[in-house]
C-alpha cells in the first residue's frame, strides 16, 4: 500500500473518505427546514403539463445506509403525474411538520 493513499487517520482510501464526507454533507443539507418550501414549489415544474417529451430521472438514497441506493436511477417519461406530485407534496409537508414539531419554549 502506498503512502499516497493513506490519509493519516486510519483510512487507506482517500476517495472513499471524501465520498463519505460528501454524502454526510448532502444528507445534512437535506435536513435544513427551508428546503421543504423550495422543494414543494419546485416539484410542480416536473409535471406532465410542463415536461412532455422529456424524462424525470429518479434516484432515491436511503439515509443511514452508507449511501447505498435503494432505487434508481430510473426515467419517468413525460414528467410526473399530478397524483405523484400531490403525494410528494404531502410527504414534504408531513416531514416539515415533523421537523418543526419541537420548538423551544
SULHU-V902935 format. One record per pair of residues at least 12 apart in sequence whose ideal C-beta (glycine too) atoms are under 10 Angstrom apart, sorted by the first residue. I is the first residue (numbers start at 1). J is the second residue. Records with the same first field share a line. If there is no record, write none. Layout:
# SULHU-V902935
I=J, J
This chain:
# SULHU-V902935
1=13
19=67
20=66, 67
22=67
23=61, 63, 66, 67
24=63, 67
26=61, 63, 67
27=61, 63, 64, 67
30=61, 63
31=63, 95, 99
32=99
33=95, 96, 99, 100
34=96
35=92, 95, 96, 99
36=89, 91, 92, 93, 94, 95, 96, 97, 99, 100
37=92, 96
38=92
39=88, 89, 91, 92, 95, 96
40=85, 88, 89, 90, 91, 92, 93, 96
41=89, 92
43=56, 80, 84, 85, 86, 88, 89, 92
44=80, 82, 85, 88, 89
45=79, 80, 85
46=58, 76, 79, 80, 84, 85, 88
47=78, 79, 80, 81, 82, 84, 85
48=76, 77, 78, 79, 80, 81, 82, 84, 85
49=78, 79, 82
50=79, 80
51=76, 77, 78, 79, 80
52=77, 78, 79
53=77, 78, 79
54=75, 76, 77, 78, 79
55=74, 75, 76, 77, 78, 79
56=74, 75, 76, 77, 78, 79, 80, 84
57=72, 73, 74, 75, 76
58=71, 72, 73, 74, 75, 76, 80, 84
59=71, 72, 73, 74
60=72, 73, 74
